[in-house]
C-alpha cells in the first residue's frame, strides 16, 4: 500500500478520516474491492 504500519493502525482504529483513494488502496492491499454507496435517510 506504500504507507507505514502506524498509518494503517490509525486507519483500522478509526482515528482518521481517510480519502476515498486511501480506502481504495487499503482495499486493494487486503484483496478486496471498495464500494461506496449513498443512502437516503438514516443517521450516522
C-alpha positions in Angstrom: 0.0 0.0 0.0 3.0 2.3 0.3 2.4 3.5 3.9 3.6 3.0 7.4 2.3 0.4 9.9 1.3 3.3 12.2 -0.8 4.9 9.5 -2.6 1.5 8.9 -3.2 1.2 12.6 -4.8 4.7 12.7 -7.0 3.8 9.7 -8.1 0.5 11.2 -8.6 2.1 14.6 -11.0 4.7 13.2 -8.8 7.6 14.3 -8.6 9.2 10.8 -11.0 10.3 8.1 -9.3 8.8 5.0 -9.8 9.9 1.4 -11.6 7.6 -1.0 -8.3 6.9 -2.7 -6.7 5.8 0.6 -9.7 3.5 1.2 -9.3 2.1 -2.3 -5.6 1.4 -1.8 -6.3 -0.2 1.5 -9.0 -2.4 -0.1 -6.5 -3.5 -2.8 -3.9 -4.2 -0.1 -6.2 -6.6 1.7 -7.5 -8.2 -1.5 -11.0 -6.6 -1.5 -13.0 -4.1 -3.6 -14.1 -0.7 -2.4 -17.8 0.1 -2.9 -19.2 3.5 -1.9 -22.9 3.9 -1.6 -25.0 7.0 -0.8 -28.1 6.0 1.2 -31.1 8.3 1.8 -32.3 8.8 5.3 -31.0 7.3 8.4 -28.2 8.6 10.7 -24.6 8.0 11.1 
